[in-house]
């Protein structure tokens, strides 16, 4: 039997699962990214905001700091009582907190500010209290020191030798002040003790100084005896040294003053003796010259001796007066000395007024010495006194007597000491002739009351006739012609003068490189030339007179009224001679 | 007060919160999708099991026919050992059927379980995203409040 095939399904059912699963985390990627981005933005925003808030806090804290500083300064004032400082500070701190915290909105900023504010408040509060305390102590210390300083000053006005209780009271007051200051806490016990010792030392020092000022020599003794028990070692050494120095200075001052007084007394005495001597001498001179001295006679020799014993005059002055009395009648004038004295007196007229009186005193003394030595006759002495009187009443310089005398002296070759020609040695005979001529002038004018210019011209005419001056005695003019000195003429002298002045003017130029001519050199050369000119003129005069009277060239010849001697003497001087003198 | 930083903080916070929520939402959505796929797989496994059962049933019928044919052709009585043989064969065939059923059911259950897991994961992700968003919102709010972002 056939067997029918049976087909059984052979197909395999797929076991493949349906795919397409996606991990859920993939779905969160976008959201997470967005979330992260958002978080980042938020964090940035918050960070910025935080920075803003921190800045605001910083500003607020800075302002608060500033205000706390101002508050501290305000509190550190003498107008605020130290006891009120804490309350005022608390009030000010609250105000600062309110003002500066008001601008802060966020809790973060408020909290941060509150923290910083607390720190500031604590710190500044402590500083303010410390400052207040310090001020309190300083004020207290100042008050104590001020009071003590006043006490010390006051103690310096009290002399404990005369008012010991007052002095003691002040010292007790100082002790009490320091006790109270210590109890109030202004000083530690140690500092109070030290300050007290110093203050007491100061009172003793003030006391010692006062004593040194008033009586330094006694103060030394008091200090040495340690009568100032509170003086500390340093002060003691200082005061002892000061007292020693002051004592020595006082002693020296006393001695110096005594010396000075003595010197002053001596000076006055000497001047009085001098005055007295001069007065007696003049009195003797007046008596000798026949004046009426009734009631005012000069003292006798015995009276003079008595004056010596009373120190009204010195022994030497008494001797001088005695010699004067003895020699007045027999005196014979020494012409040279007499003229020298007159020359000296003549110079006095040119001195400053402040020096004239002293110079006159010297001249009078010299006059008395000459008289006492028998070298000055009474008439000449009167001449000297007359001249001195004219100097005193300021009429000397303009007096015709003096002007004529000066002209005569110059015309005879005499020069003032200050314009003497260096190197020119005058012939002694010429000098003697001039001296005699001047002596004759004085006799006739001052004693004989003749007219000065007439006398001067007479004497000059006589003197010229015997003058024998030589040009070779002068220095050779530097810029004069090269020829023998005795052959020099008036024109040569003029030429030399002109050249000398030209050279001097050239040498003043800053660019001038030649030989320098100093003012002194110029002056001496000009004087030399003037002297030469005088001699040449004299010789010319002499030559003319030798030939016979020449009315047109003699002294006073150009003056129709030659007897007019009323003070216009300069007009009577021959023109060329006057020029020589003036040069 | 409402400057750029504040605006950035607020905007950023909103973005962060929104992003977190969106992330959870998307994760849940994907998990649900995965669960749907797995449920389809489970259904398909069960359908495949039924097909296999059908085929086994045919094979059982065929096998029993062949046995009957063989018994008839051989004259073997359905008693004694042959009966026992028939019973054994039938039992074996039934066992295959049950094993196959068991396997497909187990496969379907696997998919169902995975679908459930996916749904659970989606729910968890969404819940977590809500908390994350809440965290971002809370953090942003507290910080912003602290700094005065909200006025």
Boltz contact constraints between the chains, C-beta under 6 A:
constraints:
  - contact:
      token1: [A, 6]
      token2: [B, 62]
      max_distance: 6.0
  - contact:
      token1: [A, 8]
      token2: [B, 59]
      max_distance: 6.0
  - contact:
      token1: [A, 9]
      token2: [B, 55]
      max_distance: 6.0
  - contact:
      token1: [A, 13]
      token2: [B, 48]
      max_distance: 6.0
  - contact:
      token1: [A, 13]
      token2: [B, 51]
      max_distance: 6.0
  - contact:
      token1: [A, 17]
      token2: [B, 41]
      max_distance: 6.0
  - contact:
      token1: [A, 18]
      token2: [B, 37]
      max_distance: 6.0
  - contact:
      token1: [A, 18]
      token2: [B, 40]
      max_distance: 6.0
  - contact:
      token1: [A, 18]
      token2: [B, 41]
      max_distance: 6.0
  - contact:
      token1: [A, 20]
      token2: [B, 37]
      max_distance: 6.0
  - contact:
      token1: [A, 21]
      token2: [B, 34]
      max_distance: 6.0
  - contact:
      token1: [A, 21]
      token2: [B, 37]
      max_distance: 6.0
  - contact:
      token1: [A, 22]
      token2: [B, 30]
      max_distance: 6.0
  - contact:
      token1: [A, 24]
      token2: [B, 27]
      max_distance: 6.0
  - contact:
      token1: [A, 24]
      token2: [B, 30]
      max_distance: 6.0
  - contact:
      token1: [A, 24]
      token2: [B, 31]
      max_distance: 6.0
  - contact:
      token1: [A, 24]
      token2: [B, 121]
      max_distance: 6.0
  - contact:
      token1: [A, 24]
      token2: [B, 122]
      max_distance: 6.0
  - contact:
      token1: [A, 24]
      token2: [B, 125]
      max_distance: 6.0
  - contact:
      token1: [A, 27]
      token2: [B, 26]
      max_distance: 6.0
  - contact:
      token1: [A, 27]
      token2: [B, 27]
      max_distance: 6.0
  - contact:
      token1: [A, 27]
      token2: [B, 30]
      max_distance: 6.0
  - contact:
      token1: [A, 28]
      token2: [B, 23]
      max_distance: 6.0
  - contact:
      token1: [A, 28]
      token2: [B, 27]
      max_distance: 6.0
  - contact:
      token1: [A, 31]
      token2: [B, 19]
      max_distance: 6.0
  - contact:
      token1: [A, 31]
      token2: [B, 22]
      max_distance: 6.0
  - contact:
      token1: [A, 31]
      token2: [B, 23]
      max_distance: 6.0
  - contact:
      token1: [A, 31]
      token2: [B, 26]
      max_distance: 6.0
  - contact:
      token1: [A, 32]
      token2: [B, 23]
      max_distance: 6.0
  - contact:
      token1: [A, 34]
      token2: [B, 15]
      max_distance: 6.0
  - contact:
      token1: [A, 34]
      token2: [B, 19]
      max_distance: 6.0
  - contact:
      token1: [A, 35]
      token2: [B, 16]
      max_distance: 6.0
  - contact:
      token1: [A, 35]
      token2: [B, 19]
      max_distance: 6.0
  - contact:
      token1: [A, 35]
      token2: [B, 20]
      max_distance: 6.0
  - contact:
      token1: [A, 38]
      token2: [B, 12]
      max_distance: 6.0
  - contact:
      token1: [A, 38]
      token2: [B, 15]
      max_distance: 6.0
  - contact:
      token1: [A, 38]
      token2: [B, 16]
      max_distance: 6.0
  - contact:
      token1: [A, 38]
      token2: [B, 19]
      max_distance: 6.0
  - contact:
      token1: [A, 39]
      token2: [B, 16]
      max_distance: 6.0
  - contact:
      token1: [A, 41]
      token2: [B, 8]
      max_distance: 6.0
  - contact:
      token1: [A, 41]
      token2: [B, 12]
      max_distance: 6.0
  - contact:
      token1: [A, 42]
      token2: [B, 9]
      max_distance: 6.0
  - contact:
      token1: [A, 42]
      token2: [B, 12]
      max_distance: 6.0
  - contact:
      token1: [A, 42]
      token2: [B, 13]
      max_distance: 6.0
  - contact:
      token1: [A, 42]
      token2: [B, 140]
      max_distance: 6.0
  - contact:
      token1: [A, 44]
      token2: [B, 8]
      max_distance: 6.0
  - contact:
      token1: [A, 45]
      token2: [B, 5]
      max_distance: 6.0
  - contact:
      token1: [A, 45]
      token2: [B, 8]
      max_distance: 6.0
  - contact:
      token1: [A, 45]
      token2: [B, 9]
      max_distance: 6.0
  - contact:
      token1: [A, 45]
      token2: [B, 12]
      max_distance: 6.0
  - contact:
      token1: [A, 46]
      token2: [B, 9]
      max_distance: 6.0
  - contact:
      token1: [A, 46]
      token2: [B, 143]
      max_distance: 6.0
  - contact:
      token1: [A, 48]
      token2: [B, 5]
      max_distance: 6.0
  - contact:
      token1: [A, 49]
      token2: [B, 5]
      max_distance: 6.0
  - contact:
      token1: [A, 49]
      token2: [B, 147]
      max_distance: 6.0
  - contact:
      token1: [A, 49]
      token2: [B, 149]
      max_distance: 6.0
  - contact:
      token1: [A, 50]
      token2: [B, 147]
      max_distance: 6.0
  - contact:
      token1: [A, 53]
      token2: [B, 147]
      max_distance: 6.0
  - contact:
      token1: [A, 105]
      token2: [B, 148]
      max_distance: 6.0
  - contact:
      token1: [A, 106]
      token2: [B, 147]
      max_distance: 6.0
  - contact:
      token1: [A, 106]
      token2: [B, 148]
      max_distance: 6.0
  - contact:
      token1: [A, 107]
      token2: [B, 146]
      max_distance: 6.0
  - contact:
      token1: [A, 108]
      token2: [B, 146]
      max_distance: 6.0
  - contact:
      token1: [A, 108]
      token2: [B, 147]
      max_distance: 6.0
